[in-house]
Amino acid sequence: MKKYIIFAFAALTLAVGCVDLDRNPLSEGSSENWFSNEQEVVLALNALYNPALWRSECTRFFNTDRWTDDWNQRTQLYDWLGGTISSSWGQGATDWGNSYKGIARANTILYSLDKAKDALSDAQMAQYTGEAKFFRACFYSYLIALFGDVPFYTDYITLEEAYEMGRIDREVVLGHIYEDFDAAIAALPESYTGTQRVTKGAALAMKARIALYMSDWQTCATAAKACMDLGLYSLHPDFRELFLSSTKTSPEHIFALPCSNTLGIHSYDEATTRSFYPRNNGGTSVAQPSYDLFFAFPCTDGKLPWESPLYDPADPFANRDPRLGETIVPFYSEFMDYIYNPRVDASQVAQVSTGVATTVVAAAHPGAEPVKGASGNWEIDGINTNVRAETGKANVVGADGFWHLNCALVKNNDSKTGSKDCSYNGFVLKKYIDEEWIDDRLTDMPQVIIRYGDVLLMYAEAKMEMNQIDQSVFDALNSLRARAYKCGLKETSKYPAITETNQTKLRRIIRNERRIELAWENRRWFDLIRWRVCEEALTMPCYGLAANASRKANEKTPYWFFPKDLKVRMSETSIIDLSDMDNYPSYYQINVQKAFVPRQYLFPIPINERTVCPKLTQNPGY
């Protein structure tokens, strides 16, 4: 009998040696004595849902976003973004190894299912076969996206065959990926009752994703439209709510890995979550949304800030796409019980829960402070509040739109005066974050691999690239905008509907729409790679706030954060240019310089794999 191995490249050196592979412990499961019934098949499939196999999406918070122009992290630059990775790079080896582990597990299931055929119905056999092929297609999709040409196999192979295996053209591998996704689409149910598993919709969506990445526009559009036509998915009605831990399920989730703090299955641990919420709440504000991302959000007239008369550099969050205020915490707004204010002179800040809300709502705005009226009572914009403010207390507008009077003032750790380690660029993340993060610093929000909003964007982009710009494209895009403005698709007087029919101009709009809709969802990096714009987007500086002494003079003017005449531009490829910030040294400094190098459009083949399998060639430049 031949000695066979499951060919998982990263584990190759562990698969042979002193172990006799012909012997199987009778007391433990193995590929020889397992798969005798449905329970064993399901347990084997469950291993493919392990977040460790989905590293690009799950195993590190905002994993690939760290390598994009949406990210700012003090003065740190990750190795990929710094252009310093090599064939000994640990993350590349992990991504390679985990993907092949997933493929090996899927192959083992497919190879072994016949052992359980007497215990499974025809429908169950078809479903479980489709599920295994779905996962195999996903893991090969990651491999060709990250590494290009890769070894390809769908069965057990001998050790000798493994040593002789080289890399297969990724277009050939893509054909096999499509075959697996098509088999999964045909076999998987549209939905389940009880425990949720991958579905027909998930297979269609993930097929569309790899087709988009490979610029196979027709395949992408067809798969995305088929997913849409299932009629099973819809946009979550509230953009903010979609990303909160309390939203365990949503009609927008197509494929997500559930988590539960109660069961000890956390999305991310304490050290990770603290990096993203404000210091007033016990966070560290290590990483922030970038200025580049901030300026990508249009104004409420649909125009970009530097093109719109509605943009006010003295109040930069005003009159902007609502998704901006749900992605980045607006200045002077209430967030997790504190008024967020990063001004240097704001040594104290109001804690809202200590105050009293007025019963009269004024059309208040930042700067419209309560004042004593002729009656001696406090007024806001001329409206009598009938509540008197007290000395030493703050009067602030809360997230509910009411003015909160008599709030206690506490030390402001989100200002450089309060903490030198607060946000280095003045922004803090709002998307995903709520009070649930700060009790035990754990979160159990679902780890969403793909959602319906992404499918709509993929469909629109693929149709645009084929120059098939029709009403279905506008409906897909405008559904997302209408959701952001909390109105219906046809209520075009309430939101800036997209109507552009010129392909070049619409391409720019769609690329930016992907950026703002999917910000910090592990999609921007893949987009920059497939659009081949990294030399433009990822060689610019990460800007942060200038030193306190420089900024104090600015804070005596209305334009304390953004200069009145700051010039921002967007290229034809939808990349933000902030180079004019160099002309305002009293406002900004360069925290770190990005340094993408073109060889990194593909990861290097890990050196350990090439040592084991000499026929594996290296990607150019490494």
C-alpha positions as CSV (number, residue, x, y, z in Angstrom):
1,M,0.0,0.0,0.0
2,K,1.4,3.4,-0.9
3,K,2.0,6.0,1.8
4,Y,-0.3,9.0,0.9
5,I,-0.3,12.5,2.4
6,I,-2.7,15.3,2.4
7,F,-0.7,17.9,0.5
8,A,-0.7,21.0,2.7
9,F,2.5,22.7,1.7
10,A,3.1,24.5,5.0
11,A,2.8,21.2,7.0
12,L,4.7,19.1,4.5
13,T,7.8,18.5,6.7
14,L,5.5,17.5,9.6
15,A,3.6,14.9,7.6
16,V,6.3,12.3,7.2
17,G,9.2,11.0,9.2
18,C,8.9,8.6,12.1
19,V,5.2,8.2,11.7
20,D,3.9,5.2,9.9
21,L,1.1,6.6,7.8
22,D,-0.4,3.2,7.1
23,R,-1.4,2.8,10.8
24,N,-4.5,4.5,12.2
25,P,-5.2,4.6,16.0
26,L,-8.5,2.9,16.5
27,S,-9.3,5.2,19.4
28,E,-9.0,8.5,17.4
29,G,-10.5,9.9,14.3
30,S,-8.4,9.9,11.0
31,S,-9.1,10.1,7.3
32,E,-9.2,6.3,7.3
33,N,-11.7,5.6,10.0
34,W,-13.7,8.8,10.0
35,F,-16.6,9.9,7.8
36,S,-18.8,7.0,8.7
37,N,-21.9,9.0,9.4
38,E,-23.4,12.5,9.1
39,Q,-22.1,13.8,12.4
40,E,-18.5,13.0,11.5
41,V,-18.9,14.7,8.1
42,V,-20.5,17.8,9.6
43,L,-17.7,18.0,12.2
44,A,-15.1,17.8,9.5
45,L,-16.9,20.6,7.6
46,N,-17.1,22.7,10.7
47,A,-13.3,22.9,10.8
48,L,-13.5,24.9,7.6
49,Y,-15.3,27.7,9.4
50,N,-12.3,28.3,11.7
51,P,-11.4,32.0,11.6
52,A,-7.7,31.0,11.4
53,L,-8.3,29.9,7.8
54,W,-9.8,33.3,7.0
55,R,-6.8,35.3,8.0
56,S,-7.3,38.1,5.5
57,E,-10.7,38.7,6.9
58,C,-10.7,37.6,10.5
59,T,-7.6,36.7,12.5
60,R,-6.4,40.3,13.0
61,F,-8.8,43.2,13.4
62,F,-8.9,45.2,10.1
63,N,-6.1,43.0,8.9
64,T,-5.6,44.4,5.3
65,D,-6.9,47.9,6.1
66,R,-3.6,48.5,7.9
67,W,-1.9,48.5,4.5
68,T,-4.1,51.2,2.9
69,D,-4.6,54.9,2.6
70,D,-7.6,54.6,4.9
71,W,-5.4,53.9,7.9
72,N,-3.2,56.0,10.3
73,Q,-1.3,54.4,13.2
74,R,0.8,56.9,15.1
75,T,4.3,56.7,13.6
76,Q,4.1,53.0,12.8
77,L,4.3,51.6,9.2
78,Y,3.5,47.9,8.6
79,D,6.1,46.0,6.7
80,W,4.0,45.4,3.6
81,L,3.2,49.1,3.4
82,G,6.9,50.0,4.0
83,G,8.0,47.9,1.0
84,T,10.2,45.6,3.2
85,I,8.6,42.1,2.9
86,S,10.7,39.2,1.7
87,S,10.3,35.4,1.2
88,S,10.8,35.0,4.9
89,W,7.8,37.2,5.8
90,G,5.8,35.5,8.4
91,Q,2.3,36.7,7.3
92,G,2.9,35.4,3.8
93,A,3.9,32.0,5.1
94,T,0.8,31.9,7.3
95,D,-1.6,32.9,4.6
96,W,0.0,30.3,2.3
97,G,-0.1,27.6,4.9
98,N,-3.6,28.3,6.2
99,S,-5.1,28.3,2.7
100,Y,-3.5,25.0,1.9
101,K,-4.6,23.5,5.2
102,G,-8.2,24.5,4.3
103,I,-7.8,23.0,0.8
104,A,-6.4,19.8,2.3
105,R,-9.3,19.5,4.7
106,A,-11.8,20.1,1.9
107,N,-10.1,17.6,-0.4
108,T,-10.1,15.0,2.4
109,I,-13.9,15.5,2.9
110,L,-14.5,15.1,-0.8
111,Y,-12.3,12.1,-1.1
112,S,-14.0,10.4,1.9
113,L,-17.7,11.2,1.5
114,D,-18.4,7.9,-0.2
115,K,-17.7,6.2,3.1
116,A,-20.8,7.8,4.5
117,K,-23.1,7.3,1.5
118,D,-25.1,4.6,3.3
119,A,-25.8,7.0,6.2
120,L,-26.6,10.1,4.0
121,S,-29.5,10.9,1.7
122,D,-28.7,12.0,-1.8
123,A,-29.6,15.5,-0.9
124,Q,-27.2,15.5,2.1
125,M,-24.4,14.1,-0.1
126,A,-25.0,16.8,-2.6
127,Q,-25.1,19.5,0.0
128,Y,-22.0,18.4,1.8
129,T,-20.1,18.0,-1.4
130,G,-21.1,21.5,-2.4
131,E,-20.1,22.9,0.9
132,A,-16.6,21.4,0.7
133,K,-16.2,22.7,-2.9
134,F,-17.3,26.1,-1.8
135,F,-14.5,26.3,0.8
136,R,-11.9,24.9,-1.6
137,A,-12.8,27.5,-4.2
138,C,-12.6,30.3,-1.5
139,F,-9.1,29.2,-0.4
140,Y,-7.8,28.9,-3.9
141,S,-9.3,32.3,-4.6
142,Y,-7.2,33.8,-1.8
143,L,-4.1,32.0,-3.1
144,I,-4.2,33.3,-6.6
145,A,-5.1,36.8,-5.4
146,L,-2.2,36.9,-3.0
147,F,0.5,34.8,-4.8
148,G,-0.5,34.6,-8.4
149,D,0.4,31.2,-9.9
150,V,0.1,28.5,-7.3
151,P,0.3,24.7,-7.0
152,F,-3.1,23.2,-7.7
153,Y,-4.4,19.8,-6.7
154,T,-7.8,18.3,-5.8
155,D,-7.0,14.9,-4.4
156,Y,-4.5,13.0,-2.3
157,I,-1.1,12.9,-3.9
158,T,2.1,11.0,-3.0
159,L,5.0,12.6,-1.4
160,E,7.0,12.1,-4.6
161,E,4.4,13.9,-6.6
162,A,4.4,16.7,-4.1
163,Y,8.1,17.3,-4.5
164,E,7.7,17.5,-8.2
165,M,4.8,19.9,-8.2
166,G,5.3,23.4,-9.5
167,R,3.1,26.5,-9.9
168,I,0.0,26.5,-12.2
169,D,-1.0,29.6,-14.2
170,R,-3.6,31.4,-12.0
171,E,-6.0,31.7,-15.0
172,V,-6.1,27.9,-15.2
173,V,-6.7,27.7,-11.4
174,L,-9.4,30.3,-11.8
175,G,-11.3,28.0,-14.2
176,H,-11.3,25.3,-11.5
177,I,-12.4,27.8,-8.9
178,Y,-15.4,28.7,-11.1
179,E,-16.2,24.9,-11.5
180,D,-16.2,24.5,-7.7
181,F,-18.3,27.5,-7.1
182,D,-20.8,26.4,-9.8
183,A,-21.0,23.0,-8.2
184,A,-21.7,24.6,-4.8
185,I,-24.3,27.0,-6.3
186,A,-26.1,24.0,-7.8
187,A,-26.0,21.9,-4.6
188,L,-26.3,24.3,-1.6
189,P,-29.7,25.4,-0.3
190,E,-30.8,29.0,-0.4
191,S,-31.3,29.1,3.4
192,Y,-31.4,26.9,6.5
193,T,-33.5,26.6,9.6
194,G,-31.5,26.5,12.8
195,T,-27.7,26.4,12.5
196,Q,-26.5,28.6,9.7
197,R,-24.0,27.3,7.1
198,V,-22.8,28.5,3.7
199,T,-25.6,28.9,1.1
200,K,-26.2,29.2,-2.6
201,G,-26.1,33.0,-2.1
202,A,-22.7,32.8,-0.4
203,A,-21.3,30.8,-3.3
204,L,-22.7,33.3,-5.9
205,A,-21.3,36.3,-3.9
206,M,-17.8,34.8,-3.4
207,K,-17.7,33.7,-7.1
208,A,-18.5,37.3,-8.0
209,R,-15.7,38.5,-5.7
210,I,-12.9,36.5,-7.3
211,A,-14.2,37.3,-10.8
212,L,-14.1,41.0,-9.9
213,Y,-10.6,40.7,-8.6
214,M,-9.5,39.0,-11.8
215,S,-11.4,41.7,-14.0
216,D,-13.7,39.0,-15.4
217,W,-16.5,41.5,-15.6
218,Q,-19.2,39.3,-17.2
219,T,-18.8,36.5,-14.8
220,C,-18.8,38.9,-11.9
221,A,-22.0,40.7,-13.1
222,T,-23.8,37.4,-13.8
223,A,-23.0,35.9,-10.4
224,A,-23.8,39.1,-8.5
225,K,-27.1,39.5,-10.4
226,A,-28.0,35.9,-9.6
227,C,-27.3,36.6,-5.9
228,M,-29.5,39.7,-6.0
229,D,-32.3,37.8,-7.9
230,L,-32.6,35.2,-5.1
231,G,-34.6,37.9,-3.2
232,L,-33.1,36.7,0.1
233,Y,-30.9,39.6,0.9
234,S,-31.5,43.3,1.5
235,L,-29.7,46.3,3.0
236,H,-29.9,46.6,6.7
237,P,-32.1,49.6,7.3
238,D,-29.6,51.4,9.6
239,F,-26.0,51.7,8.5
240,R,-24.7,52.4,12.0
241,E,-26.6,49.5,13.5
242,L,-25.3,47.0,10.9
243,F,-21.8,47.0,12.5
244,L,-22.7,46.8,16.2
245,S,-22.2,43.7,18.3
246,S,-25.9,43.6,19.0
247,T,-26.6,42.9,15.4
248,K,-25.9,39.2,15.4
249,T,-27.8,38.5,12.2
250,S,-29.0,40.7,9.4
251,P,-30.6,40.3,6.0
252,E,-27.5,42.0,4.6
253,H,-25.1,39.2,5.9
254,I,-24.5,36.7,3.2
255,F,-21.5,34.8,4.8
256,A,-20.5,35.6,8.3
257,L,-18.7,33.7,11.1
258,P,-20.7,34.1,14.4
259,C,-19.1,34.8,17.7
260,S,-20.3,34.8,21.3
261,N,-18.8,36.3,24.4
262,T,-21.0,34.0,26.5
263,L,-19.5,31.0,24.8
264,G,-16.0,32.4,25.0
265,I,-15.8,32.9,21.2
266,H,-14.7,36.5,20.9
267,S,-14.3,38.4,17.6
268,Y,-11.2,40.1,19.1
269,D,-9.4,40.2,22.4
270,E,-8.8,43.0,24.9
271,A,-5.4,44.2,23.6
272,T,-6.9,44.5,20.1
273,T,-10.1,46.3,20.8
274,R,-8.6,48.9,23.0
275,S,-6.6,50.2,20.1
276,F,-9.6,51.7,18.4
277,Y,-11.8,53.5,20.9
278,P,-11.2,56.8,22.7
279,R,-9.0,57.3,25.6
280,N,-11.8,58.9,27.6
281,N,-13.4,55.5,27.6
282,G,-10.2,53.6,28.5
283,G,-9.1,52.9,24.9
284,T,-5.7,53.8,23.5
285,S,-6.6,55.4,20.1
286,V,-3.5,53.7,18.6
287,A,-5.0,53.6,15.1
288,Q,-7.3,56.0,13.4
289,P,-9.1,56.6,10.1
290,S,-6.9,58.7,7.8
291,Y,-7.4,62.2,6.4
292,D,-7.5,60.6,3.0
293,L,-10.6,58.7,3.9
294,F,-12.2,61.7,5.6
295,F,-12.1,63.7,2.4
296,A,-13.5,60.8,0.3
297,F,-17.0,61.3,1.7
298,P,-19.0,63.7,-0.5
299,C,-21.2,66.5,0.7
300,T,-25.0,66.2,0.8
301,D,-25.2,67.6,-2.8
302,G,-23.1,64.6,-4.0
303,K,-20.1,66.7,-4.7
304,L,-16.7,66.1,-3.1
305,P,-15.8,68.6,-0.4
306,W,-13.5,70.8,-2.4
307,E,-16.0,70.9,-5.2
308,S,-19.1,71.7,-3.1
309,P,-20.3,75.1,-1.8
310,L,-21.7,73.2,1.2
311,Y,-18.3,72.2,2.6
312,D,-17.3,74.4,5.6
313,P,-13.7,73.9,6.8
314,A,-14.7,75.5,10.1
315,D,-17.3,72.7,10.6
316,P,-15.9,69.9,8.4
317,F,-18.4,67.2,9.4
318,A,-21.4,69.3,8.5
319,N,-23.4,68.8,5.3
320,R,-21.6,65.5,4.5
321,D,-22.7,62.0,3.5
322,P,-24.2,60.5,6.7
323,R,-21.8,57.6,6.5
324,L,-18.9,59.9,7.4
325,G,-20.4,60.6,10.8
326,E,-21.0,56.9,11.3
327,T,-17.4,56.0,10.3
328,I,-15.4,58.8,12.1
329,V,-16.6,60.4,15.3
330,P,-17.6,64.0,14.5
331,F,-16.1,66.8,16.6
332,Y,-18.3,68.1,19.4
333,S,-20.7,65.1,19.2
334,E,-21.6,62.7,21.9
335,F,-19.9,59.4,21.7
336,M,-20.0,56.7,24.4
337,D,-21.0,59.3,27.1
338,Y,-18.4,62.0,26.3
339,I,-18.4,64.9,23.9
340,Y,-15.5,64.2,21.5
341,N,-13.3,67.3,21.3
342,P,-9.6,66.9,20.2
343,R,-8.7,70.6,20.4
344,V,-5.5,71.3,22.2
345,D,-7.2,73.9,24.4
346,A,-10.0,71.5,25.4
347,S,-8.4,70.3,28.6
348,Q,-11.8,69.3,30.0
349,V,-14.8,67.7,28.3
350,A,-18.4,67.1,29.3
351,Q,-19.6,63.7,30.5
352,V,-23.1,63.7,29.2
353,S,-24.7,61.2,31.6
354,T,-24.1,63.6,34.5
355,G,-26.3,66.3,32.9
356,V,-29.9,67.1,32.3
357,A,-31.5,67.1,28.9
358,T,-33.7,70.1,27.9
359,T,-37.3,69.5,26.9
360,V,-37.2,72.1,24.2
361,V,-35.1,71.3,21.1
362,A,-33.4,74.1,19.4
363,A,-31.9,74.1,15.9
364,A,-28.5,74.0,17.5
365,H,-25.2,73.6,15.9
366,P,-21.6,73.7,17.2
367,G,-20.9,77.2,18.2
368,A,-24.6,78.0,19.0
369,E,-23.9,78.2,22.8
370,P,-26.7,78.7,25.3
371,V,-27.0,82.4,26.3
372,K,-29.0,84.3,28.8
373,G,-32.1,85.8,27.2
374,A,-33.9,89.0,28.1
375,S,-36.0,87.0,30.7
376,G,-32.8,85.9,32.4
377,N,-33.4,82.3,31.3
378,W,-31.0,80.4,29.1
379,E,-31.8,80.4,25.4
380,I,-30.4,78.4,22.4
381,D,-30.8,80.1,19.0
382,G,-33.4,82.4,20.6
383,I,-35.5,79.5,22.1
384,N,-36.1,79.6,25.8
385,T,-34.9,76.3,27.5
386,N,-36.3,77.1,30.9
387,V,-33.2,75.5,32.4
388,R,-30.5,77.5,34.1
389,A,-26.9,76.5,33.6
390,E,-24.6,76.3,36.6
391,T,-21.1,77.7,37.1
392,G,-18.4,75.1,36.3
393,K,-20.7,72.9,34.3
394,A,-20.8,72.4,30.5
395,N,-23.7,72.9,28.1
396,V,-23.4,70.5,25.1
397,V,-25.5,69.0,22.4
398,G,-25.9,65.3,22.6
399,A,-26.3,62.6,20.0
400,D,-30.1,62.8,20.5
401,G,-30.2,66.3,19.2
402,F,-31.1,67.8,22.7
403,W,-28.9,70.2,24.5
404,H,-27.6,68.8,27.7
405,L,-27.2,71.4,30.4
406,N,-25.2,71.2,33.7
407,C,-23.0,68.3,32.5
408,A,-19.9,67.6,34.7
409,L,-16.6,68.5,33.2
410,V,-13.9,65.9,33.4
411,K,-10.3,65.7,32.2
412,N,-10.2,65.4,28.4
413,N,-7.9,62.5,27.6
414,D,-8.7,62.8,23.9
415,S,-6.9,66.1,23.6
416,K,-3.1,66.4,23.5
417,T,-3.4,68.5,26.6
418,G,-4.9,65.6,28.5
419,S,-2.9,62.8,27.0
420,K,0.1,63.0,24.6
421,D,-0.9,59.5,23.3
422,C,-4.4,60.4,22.2
423,S,-5.2,60.1,18.5
424,Y,-2.2,61.3,16.5
425,N,-4.4,62.8,13.7
426,G,-7.4,63.9,15.8
427,F,-9.8,61.3,14.5
428,V,-11.2,58.2,16.2
429,L,-13.2,55.3,14.7
430,K,-16.9,55.1,15.2
431,K,-17.8,52.3,12.9
432,Y,-18.3,49.0,14.9
433,I,-17.7,50.6,18.3
434,D,-20.2,51.1,21.1
435,E,-20.4,50.7,24.8
436,E,-20.2,46.9,24.5
437,W,-16.5,47.3,23.8
438,I,-15.6,48.9,27.1
439,D,-17.1,46.7,29.8
440,D,-14.7,43.8,29.5
441,R,-12.9,45.0,26.4
442,L,-14.1,42.1,24.4
443,T,-16.5,42.1,21.4
444,D,-18.5,39.3,19.8
445,M,-19.7,41.0,16.6
446,P,-20.1,38.6,13.7
447,Q,-17.0,38.4,11.5
448,V,-18.7,39.3,8.2
449,I,-16.9,37.8,5.1
450,I,-19.2,39.3,2.6
451,R,-22.4,41.3,2.7
452,Y,-25.1,42.4,0.3
453,G,-23.9,46.0,0.0
454,D,-20.7,44.6,-1.5
455,V,-22.6,42.5,-4.0
456,L,-24.5,45.6,-5.2
457,L,-21.2,47.5,-5.6
458,M,-19.6,44.6,-7.5
459,Y,-22.5,44.4,-9.8
460,A,-22.4,48.1,-10.6
461,E,-18.7,48.1,-11.2
462,A,-18.7,45.1,-13.5
463,K,-21.6,46.5,-15.5
464,M,-19.8,49.9,-15.7
465,E,-16.6,48.3,-16.9
466,M,-18.5,46.6,-19.7
467,N,-20.1,50.0,-20.5
468,Q,-23.5,48.5,-19.8
469,I,-24.6,51.5,-17.8
470,D,-28.4,51.2,-17.3
471,Q,-31.0,51.7,-14.6
472,S,-30.0,48.5,-12.7
473,V,-26.5,50.1,-12.1
474,F,-28.0,53.3,-10.7
475,D,-30.5,51.3,-8.6
476,A,-27.6,49.3,-7.1
477,L,-25.6,52.3,-6.2
478,N,-28.5,54.5,-5.1
479,S,-29.9,51.8,-2.8
480,L,-26.7,52.3,-0.7
481,R,-27.0,56.1,-0.8
482,A,-30.7,56.0,0.1
483,R,-30.0,53.7,3.0
484,A,-27.3,56.1,4.3
485,Y,-29.8,59.0,4.2
486,K,-32.6,56.8,5.7
487,C,-35.0,57.2,2.8
488,G,-36.4,55.2,0.0
489,L,-34.7,54.6,-3.4
490,K,-37.2,56.7,-5.3
491,E,-37.0,59.6,-2.8
492,T,-34.3,61.2,-4.9
493,S,-35.1,64.7,-3.4
494,K,-33.8,63.4,-0.1
495,Y,-30.4,62.1,-1.2
496,P,-27.9,62.9,-4.1
497,A,-28.7,60.1,-6.5
498,I,-26.1,58.9,-9.0
499,T,-27.1,59.5,-12.6
500,E,-23.7,59.7,-14.4
501,T,-23.6,57.9,-17.7
502,N,-20.1,58.7,-18.8
503,Q,-18.0,55.5,-18.2
504,T,-14.8,57.3,-17.1
505,K,-16.7,59.6,-14.7
506,L,-18.8,56.8,-13.3
507,R,-15.7,54.6,-12.7
508,R,-14.3,57.4,-10.5
509,I,-17.7,57.6,-8.6
510,I,-18.0,53.8,-8.1
511,R,-14.4,53.4,-6.9
512,N,-15.0,56.2,-4.3
513,E,-18.4,54.8,-3.4
514,R,-16.7,51.4,-2.6
515,R,-14.2,53.2,-0.4
516,I,-16.7,55.0,1.8
517,E,-19.3,52.2,2.0
518,L,-16.8,49.5,2.8
519,A,-14.3,51.5,4.8
520,W,-12.5,49.4,7.3
521,E,-14.1,46.2,6.1
522,N,-10.9,44.6,4.6
523,R,-11.8,45.5,1.1
524,R,-9.8,48.7,0.3
525,W,-6.5,46.8,0.0
526,F,-7.8,44.3,-2.4
527,D,-9.3,47.1,-4.5
528,L,-6.1,49.1,-4.7
529,I,-4.2,45.9,-5.7
530,R,-6.6,44.9,-8.5
531,W,-6.9,48.5,-9.8
532,R,-3.1,48.7,-9.9
533,V,-3.0,52.1,-8.3
534,C,-0.8,51.3,-5.3
535,E,2.1,53.4,-6.7
536,E,-0.2,56.4,-6.5
537,A,-2.2,55.7,-3.4
538,L,0.5,54.1,-1.1
539,T,3.5,56.3,-1.6
540,M,2.1,59.4,0.1
541,P,2.6,60.4,3.7
542,C,0.4,59.7,6.7
543,Y,-0.3,63.1,8.1
544,G,-1.0,63.9,11.7
545,L,-1.5,66.9,13.9
546,A,1.4,69.3,14.5
547,A,2.8,69.9,17.9
548,N,0.7,71.7,20.5
549,A,2.5,74.9,20.4
550,S,2.1,75.2,16.6
551,R,-1.6,74.5,16.8
552,K,-2.6,76.8,19.6
553,A,-2.7,79.9,17.4
554,N,-4.9,78.1,14.9
555,E,-7.4,77.3,17.6
556,K,-8.1,81.0,18.1
557,T,-9.7,81.0,14.6
558,P,-12.8,79.1,13.3
559,Y,-10.4,77.0,11.1
560,W,-8.7,75.2,14.0
561,F,-8.5,71.8,12.3
562,F,-8.5,72.3,8.6
563,P,-7.0,75.5,7.0
564,K,-9.6,77.6,5.2
565,D,-7.7,77.4,1.9
566,L,-6.4,73.8,2.1
567,K,-6.4,72.3,-1.4
568,V,-7.5,68.7,-1.8
569,R,-7.7,66.9,-5.1
570,M,-8.8,63.5,-6.4
571,S,-7.1,61.8,-9.4
572,E,-8.9,60.2,-12.3
573,T,-8.2,56.9,-10.5
574,S,-10.1,58.1,-7.4
575,I,-7.0,58.6,-5.2
576,I,-7.0,61.5,-2.7
577,D,-4.0,63.9,-2.9
578,L,-3.3,65.8,0.3
579,S,0.1,67.1,-0.6
580,D,-1.0,70.7,0.1
581,M,-0.9,69.8,3.8
582,D,2.9,70.3,3.4
583,N,2.2,74.0,3.1
584,Y,0.6,74.2,6.5
585,P,3.3,73.1,9.1
586,S,1.5,74.8,11.9
587,Y,-1.4,72.4,11.3
588,Y,0.2,69.1,10.2
589,Q,3.3,67.0,10.3
590,I,4.2,63.8,8.5
591,N,3.9,60.9,11.0
592,V,5.3,58.3,8.6
593,Q,6.0,58.0,4.8
594,K,4.4,55.1,3.0
595,A,6.7,53.2,0.6
596,F,5.0,50.7,-1.6
597,V,7.2,48.9,-4.1
598,P,5.7,47.3,-7.3
599,R,6.9,43.7,-6.6
600,Q,4.4,43.6,-3.7
601,Y,1.4,43.4,-6.0
602,L,2.1,39.7,-5.3
603,F,3.3,38.2,-2.1
604,P,6.6,36.3,-2.2
605,I,6.5,32.5,-2.3
606,P,7.6,31.5,1.3
607,I,11.2,30.4,1.5
608,N,10.4,27.3,3.5
609,E,8.0,26.1,0.8
610,R,10.6,26.5,-1.9
611,T,13.1,24.7,0.2
612,V,10.8,21.7,0.5
613,C,9.6,21.9,-3.1
614,P,12.5,23.1,-5.3
615,K,10.2,23.4,-8.4
616,L,8.3,26.3,-6.9
617,T,9.6,29.4,-8.7
618,Q,9.7,32.8,-7.0
619,N,7.6,35.9,-7.9
620,P,9.5,38.7,-9.6
621,G,11.6,41.1,-7.5
622,Y,12.1,38.8,-4.4
